[in-house]
C-alpha cells in the first residue's frame, strides 16, 4: 500500500461552470467523486481527504499568467456581457460567467494544495480530479480553460527550488498551455501523447515542437493517428515516456489524466477503453516510484462521456494512487447507480470494465514502417531521443 495519498475535493469546485450545454460540466467530477466515495476509496487507511480549498493567490497566478490577463478575468467575472476575444474570453469555448475568477482560481488552488502536500511530505501522491486545465495560456483562455492549474503548481515547485519536474499529459488534446509556459525552461520536461493535430484541436503538438533554444528536447510530443485504440496507444506510450523519464530523473512527476481518449467520447477520435486507460495509470504510478521517488501529483482533464466513462476511469485513477486497484469485474455500488438514475435519468454501466485486456507490445522488439502508429513513434523518437543520449531506432523490424 502507498504511503498517505491526498485526495483533494471541495464542493465549491463545482462553481467552475460555463453553464447549460457546455461540455465541461461540473457533474463530470461530481459523479467521479461520488463513485469513489461509494466504492469506499476515501475510507482506506492511507487516504487523506483535503477540503476547504482556497483559491490560488495573485502571486500564484502571476507566476504563469500575465497580470493584464488576470485583471481581464476579474473584470469578466463582474460583467456577464464582457467579451475580449484576444484573450479568449466570451467565446463559445470559454464564455464568461459570474464569479469566474474565483472559481478558476479555486481549481488552481486545489492543484496547488495537492502539490504542496506532496512537496511537504504530508502525502506521497495526491489527486485533484477537478484540475487539468492544460490549455490556458499565459495571456489567454483556451479550450474550456481559464487558469492553468498545472502551470501554477509546477511554477510553485520551481520557486521552492525544484530542479527537475516532469509533466506527462495523456488527454486526447495536446497539452499546449503547459508546454508554452515551460517552453524554454530546462528544469521542466513536458510530454504529451494526443490525437494528431491534423484532426483535432488545438492543432499543435507535432513531434517537431521540441522546446526553446535553452531547453531543446524538453518538449516531447507524440501525435497519434485518429482511430488509435488501446493496443497502439499503449505501445506508443511505453515506447517514449519511460525512456525520457529515466534519462531526466525528475524530482516530481505531475500527470494530467483527461479521459477523452475513450471510444465513446463525443469530441475526439481515439478508441481507448476504460481498461486501456487504467493501464496508463498503473504505468505512471509505477514510474513515479521508479523515477521520481514516489512524488506524484495527478489531475483530471477532459472527458465528455459524463456517465459511461469519466466516473469509472477516474475512480480507477484514485484507486491506483492508493495502491488499492479495483478489480475490473467489480460491480458499481447500487447506491451510485441509483444516484445517477435519479440525478440524470440515465443508467450507468454496471461494472468497472469495458471487457478489454490490452497489453503494450514492446516497440523495441520490432516495428513496421508501414504502421501509422509506429510511424508516429519513430517521428517522436527521432525528434528528441538524441538530446537524451537515447537510440531512436532499433535494428529489429516487423514487416
C-alpha positions in Angstrom: 0.0 0.0 0.0 1.2 3.5 -0.8 2.0 6.0 1.9 -0.6 8.7 2.5 -2.4 9.7 -0.6 -4.1 13.1 -0.7 -7.5 13.3 -2.5 -8.4 16.9 -2.9 -12.1 17.9 -3.1 -14.4 20.7 -2.1 -18.0 21.1 -3.3 -17.2 24.7 -4.2 -15.0 23.4 -7.1 -18.4 22.8 -8.9 -18.6 26.6 -9.3 -16.3 26.3 -12.3 -19.3 26.0 -14.6 -19.7 27.6 -18.1 -23.5 27.0 -18.0 -26.1 24.6 -19.5 -25.0 22.8 -22.6 -21.3 23.3 -22.1 -19.3 20.0 -22.4 -17.1 20.8 -19.4 -19.9 20.4 -16.9 -19.1 20.1 -13.1 -21.3 17.0 -13.0 -18.4 15.0 -14.5 -16.2 15.5 -11.5 -19.1 15.3 -9.1 -20.1 11.8 -10.4 -16.5 10.6 -10.2 -16.1 11.7 -6.6 -19.5 10.2 -5.7 -18.4 6.8 -7.2 -15.0 7.0 -5.5 -16.8 7.6 -2.1 -19.4 4.9 -2.7 -16.6 2.5 -3.5 -15.1 3.2 -0.1 -11.8 4.6 -1.5 -11.7 7.6 0.8 -12.2 5.3 3.8 -8.9 3.4 3.2 -6.3 4.0 5.9 -3.9 5.7 3.6 -6.4 8.1 2.1 -6.0 11.7 3.2 -9.0 13.9 2.3 -8.1 17.5 1.8 -11.0 20.0 1.7 -11.8 23.6 2.5 -9.7 24.6 -0.5 -8.7 28.2 -1.0 -8.3 30.0 -4.4 -4.8 30.5 -5.7 -3.4 33.9 -4.8 -2.4 36.6 -7.2 1.2 35.7 -6.6 0.5 32.1 -7.5 -1.4 33.1 -10.7 1.2 35.7 -11.8 3.9 33.1 -11.8 2.5 31.8 -15.1 -0.3 34.3 -16.2 0.1 37.9 -17.4 -1.2 40.3 -14.8 -3.3 42.0 -17.5 -5.0 38.7 -18.4 -5.8 38.0 -14.8 -7.3 41.5 -14.5 -9.4 40.8 -17.6 -10.7 37.6 -16.0 -11.6 39.6 -12.8 -13.5 42.1 -14.9 -15.3 39.4 -16.8 -16.4 37.9 -13.5 -18.3 41.0 -12.7 -19.8 41.6 -16.1 -21.5 38.7 -18.0 -21.6 40.7 -21.2 -17.8 41.1 -21.2 -16.0 39.9 -24.3 -12.3 40.0 -25.0 -11.6 37.8 -28.0 -7.9 38.5 -28.0 -7.7 37.0 -24.5 -10.1 34.1 -25.3 -12.9 35.4 -23.0 -16.5 35.4 -24.2 -16.0 32.7 -26.8 -18.2 29.6 -27.2 -15.4 27.5 -25.6 -14.8 30.0 -22.8 -18.0 32.0 -22.1 -17.8 34.3 -19.2 -19.8 33.7 -16.0 -20.3 35.5 -12.7 -17.6 34.6 -10.3 -15.3 33.1 -13.0 -12.1 34.4 -11.4 -12.8 32.9 -8.0 -14.0 29.6 -9.5 -10.9 29.2 -11.7 -8.6 30.4 -9.0 -10.0 27.8 -6.6 -9.3 25.0 -9.2 -5.7 26.2 -9.4 -5.6 26.4 -5.6 -6.8 22.8 -5.4 -4.0 21.5 -7.6 -1.5 23.7 -5.7 -2.8 22.2 -2.4 -2.2 18.7 -3.8 1.3 19.7 -4.9 2.2 21.3 -1.6 1.0 18.1 0.2 3.5 16.0 -1.8 6.3 18.6 -1.6 5.9 18.9 2.1 5.8 15.2 2.7 2.2 15.2 4.0 1.4 12.8 1.2 3.3 10.6 -1.2 0.8 11.0 -4.0 -2.0 13.5 -4.5 -5.1 13.6 -6.8 -7.2 16.6 -7.9 -9.9 15.4 -10.3 -11.1 19.0 -10.8 -7.8 20.1 -12.2 -6.1 19.5 -15.5 -7.0 22.8 -17.3 -4.0 22.4 -19.6 -5.0 24.7 -22.5 -4.9 28.0 -20.6 -2.1 30.2 -22.0 -0.1 32.8 -20.1 -2.2 35.6 -21.6 -5.4 34.0 -22.7 -8.2 31.4 -22.1 -8.5 28.5 -24.4 -10.3 25.2 -24.7 -12.5 25.4 -21.6 -9.5 26.5 -19.5 -9.3 29.9 -17.8 -6.3 29.5 -15.4 -3.7 26.8 -15.9 -3.7 25.0 -12.6 -0.9 22.6 -13.7 1.3 25.5 -14.7 0.6 27.2 -11.4 1.6 24.1 -9.5 4.8 23.4 -11.5 5.9 27.1 -11.2 5.4 26.9 -7.4 7.6 23.8 -7.3 10.3 25.6 -9.2 10.1 28.6 -6.8 10.7 26.1 -3.9 13.9 25.0 -5.5 12.9 22.0 -7.6 15.4 21.4 -10.4 13.6 18.7 -12.4 9.9 18.4 -12.8 8.4 16.0 -15.4 4.9 16.6 -16.8 3.0 13.8 -18.6 -0.3 14.6 -20.3 -2.5 11.7 -21.6 -5.5 13.8 -22.6 -6.6 13.3 -26.2 -5.8 17.0 -26.8 -2.3 18.4 -26.9 -1.2 19.9 -23.5 -0.3 23.2 -25.3 -0.7 25.6 -22.4 1.7 23.8 -20.1 4.2 23.3 -22.9 4.1 27.1 -23.7 4.7 28.1 -20.1 7.8 26.0 -19.8 9.0 26.0 -23.4 12.4 27.4 -22.7 12.9 26.1 -19.2 15.3 23.1 -19.0 14.0 22.3 -15.5 10.7 21.1 -16.8 10.1 18.3 -19.3 6.6 18.3 -20.9 5.4 15.1 -22.5 2.0 15.0 -24.3 0.5 11.9 -26.0 -2.5 13.0 -28.0 -4.5 12.7 -31.2 -2.7 14.2 -34.2 -3.1 18.0 -34.6 -4.2 17.3 -38.2 -7.5 16.1 -36.9 -8.1 17.7 -33.5 -8.0 20.9 -31.5 -5.8 22.8 -30.7 -3.9 22.0 -33.9 -0.5 21.9 -32.2 1.7 19.1 -30.7 3.7 17.9 -33.7 6.9 16.0 -32.9 8.9 18.8 -34.2 7.9 21.0 -31.2 10.9 20.2 -29.0 11.4 23.2 -26.7 13.1 26.5 -26.8 16.7 27.3 -27.5 17.7 26.8 -23.9 15.6 23.6 -23.5 15.9 21.6 -26.7 14.4 18.1 -26.3 12.3 19.0 -23.2 9.1 19.3 -25.1 8.1 15.8 -26.2 5.0 15.3 -28.4 3.6 12.0 -29.5 0.8 12.6 -32.0 -1.2 9.5 -32.8 -3.5 9.0 -35.8 -7.2 9.2 -35.5 -8.7 5.8 -34.6 -5.8 4.6 -32.5 -7.0 2.1 -29.9 -5.7 0.6 -26.7 -3.0 -1.6 -28.2 -1.4 1.1 -30.4 -1.8 3.8 -27.7 -0.1 1.7 -25.0 2.6 0.7 -27.4 3.4 4.3 -28.2 3.2 5.4 -24.6 5.7 2.8 -23.5 8.0 3.5 -26.4 8.6 7.1 -25.4 7.6 8.1 -21.9 9.7 5.8 -19.6 12.8 6.3 -21.6 12.6 10.1 -21.2 11.8 9.8 -17.5 14.7 7.6 -16.9 17.1 10.0 -18.7 15.7 13.1 -16.9 15.3 11.6 -13.4 12.6 14.0 -12.2 12.2 15.0 -8.6 8.4 15.3 -9.1 6.0 13.8 -11.6 2.9 15.7 -12.5 0.3 13.9 -14.7 -2.8 15.0 -16.5 -5.5 12.3 -17.0 -8.0 13.5 -19.5 -10.2 10.6 -20.4 -11.4 11.9 -23.7 -9.2 9.3 -25.4 -12.1 6.8 -24.9 -14.0 5.5 -27.9 -17.3 6.9 -26.5 -16.0 10.5 -26.2 -18.0 12.8 -28.4 -15.3 15.4 -29.0 -12.4 13.3 -30.3 -11.5 10.3 -32.4 -9.3 7.8 -30.4 -10.6 4.4 -29.4 -9.3 3.6 -26.0 -11.3 1.6 -23.4 -11.6 2.1 -19.6 -9.2 -0.9 -19.4 -6.5 0.7 -21.6 -6.8 4.0 -19.7 -6.5 2.1 -16.4 -3.2 0.6 -17.7 -1.8 4.1 -18.2 -2.5 4.9 -14.5 -0.7 1.7 -13.5 2.3 2.6 -15.5 2.5 6.2 -14.3 2.2 5.1 -10.7 5.0 2.6 -11.2 7.2 5.2 -12.9 6.6 7.7 -10.2 8.3 5.3 -7.8 11.0 4.2 -10.2 12.0 7.7 -11.5 10.6 10.3 -9.0 11.0 8.8 -5.6 7.2 8.4 -5.5 6.4 12.1 -5.6 3.3 12.1 -7.9 0.6 14.7 -8.4 -2.3 13.6 -10.7 -5.0 15.8 -12.0 -8.1 15.3 -14.2 -8.7 17.0 -17.5 -11.0 16.4 -20.5 -13.6 13.7 -20.8 -17.1 14.3 -22.1 -18.9 11.0 -21.8 -20.1 12.0 -18.4 -21.8 8.8 -17.3 -20.3 6.0 -19.2 -16.6 6.9 -18.9 -15.5 9.7 -16.6 -16.6 8.3 -13.2 -15.3 4.8 -13.7 -12.0 6.0 -15.2 -11.2 8.5 -12.5 -12.2 6.1 -9.7 -9.7 3.7 -11.1 -7.1 6.6 -11.0 -7.8 7.3 -7.3 -7.7 3.6 -6.5 -4.4 3.2 -8.3 -2.8 6.1 -6.5 -4.0 4.5 -3.2 -2.3 1.2 -4.3 -5.8 -0.4 -3.9 -6.7 -1.2 -7.6 -10.3 -2.1 -8.2 -11.0 -5.5 -9.8 -12.2 -4.6 -13.3 -15.1 -7.1 -12.9 -16.3 -5.3 -9.8 -19.9 -4.1 -10.0 -20.7 -0.5 -9.2 -22.5 0.1 -5.9 -26.3 0.2 -6.0 -26.2 3.5 -4.2 -24.2 5.0 -7.0 -26.4 3.5 -9.8 -29.5 4.8 -8.1 -27.9 8.3 -7.7 -27.1 8.5 -11.4 -30.5 7.4 -12.4 -32.3 9.9 -10.1 -29.9 12.8 -10.9 -29.6 12.4 -14.6 -32.3 9.9 -15.7 -29.6 7.7 -17.2 -28.4 4.2 -16.5 -24.7 3.9 -15.6 -22.6 0.9 -16.7 -22.7 -1.7 -14.1 -19.1 -2.9 -14.0 -15.7 -1.2 -13.8 -14.5 -2.6 -17.1 -15.2 -2.4 -20.8 -14.2 -6.1 -21.1 -10.9 -5.4 -22.8 -7.5 -6.9 -21.9 -4.9 -4.9 -23.8 -1.2 -5.0 -23.3 1.7 -2.9 -24.7 3.6 -4.8 -27.4 7.2 -3.6 -27.0 8.3 -1.3 -29.8 12.0 -2.3 -29.5 11.1 -5.9 -30.2 10.3 -4.9 -33.8 8.2 -2.3 -35.7 6.8 -1.7 -39.1 7.4 1.4 -41.1 4.1 0.9 -42.8 2.1 1.0 -39.5 0.8 4.6 -38.8 1.3 4.2 -35.0 4.9 3.0 -35.5 5.5 5.9 -37.8 4.3 8.3 -35.1 6.5 6.7 -32.5 9.6 6.9 -34.8 8.9 10.5 -35.6 8.9 11.5 -31.9 11.9 9.4 -31.0 13.9 10.8 -33.9 12.9 14.3 -32.9 14.0 14.2 -29.2 15.8 11.0 -28.3 19.2 12.2 -29.4 19.0 15.1 -26.9 18.8 12.5 -24.1 21.5 10.2 -25.5 18.9 7.6 -26.5 18.7 5.4 -29.6 15.7 6.4 -31.7 15.6 3.2 -33.7 16.1 -0.5 -33.3 17.7 -2.9 -35.7 14.8 -5.3 -35.5 11.9 -4.9 -38.0 8.5 -6.4 -38.5 7.1 -6.2 -42.0 
